[in-house]
Amino acid sequence: MLTVNIHDAKTQLSKLVDQAAQGEAFIIAKAGKPMVKVIPLEPTVAGTASRLGFMAGEFSVPDDFDQMGSSEIEDLFTGRKD
């Protein structure tokens, strides 16, 4: 596995990332001491990352949702107590 020092990694980052994306993992070292291993990410399966609408049909939002608690909130601002 390729080991590069941190200075070389900074100057060749684009090239190294492209190589890692192709499956060629590498190690970045500082003063000769290995610090991190760069590996490619696993490809995501289409459709598994989407969370939008995952609870569709599980609950309903009341029609007056945007007005709920408005009188209590108004009382907080006016100092009025019931």
N, C-alpha and C positions, 0 to 999 in steps of 0.2 A: 504494500500500500504506500502511496506517495505521501511523503512528509515534507511540508514547506514551512519556512520560517514566517513569522507574522509580517515582516516587511515585504517579502515576496508575495505573500497572499494578498496584501493590500494592492500591490501594483499589478497583479495578474488576476484579480478577483473575477472578472467577467469570464475569462478563459477557464478558471478553476470551477466556477459554478456550472458552466456549460458541460464540462467533463463529468462533474458529479451528477448532473441531471441525466447523463447518459449511462450512469451506473458505476462510474469510477470514483468511489469514495476517497477522501484524503484527510490527512491530519494536519492541523496547524500547530506549530511549536513556537515557544518563546524561549530564547536562550537555550535552544536544544531540548527543552522539556516539552513533551506533548501536552497540549492544552485542550483542544477540541477535535472532534471527528465530524467531518461534514459528509453526510450521506444523502442520497436522493429520497424525496418523499414518495410514498406509495400513491399511485394514481387513485383518485376517488371514482367510485362507481356512479355513473350518471343517475341522478334522482335521489341519491341517499343523503346528499348534503342539504337539500331543501327542507326548511322547517316551516315555511309559510303555509298556513292553513292546516297544520297537523292536528288541530282539535276541532275541525269543522264539524258542526252538528252536535257537539258535546255540551254546549250551553247557549243561552240566548241573552242578548243585551236588551234591556228594557228601552222602549221608545223615548222615555224621559230621562235617559242616562245622563245627558248633559245638564239637566236641571236638578238632579238628586242632591239634596243637602244644601240647596241654594239659600233657603231661609236661615238655616243655622249659620252658614258662612256670612250672610248679611248681618245677622245679629252680632257676630264676632267683631265686625268692623264698626257697627253703630253703637255697640255697648248695650244694646237692648237685651233684656232677659225676659223669658216667658214665665 
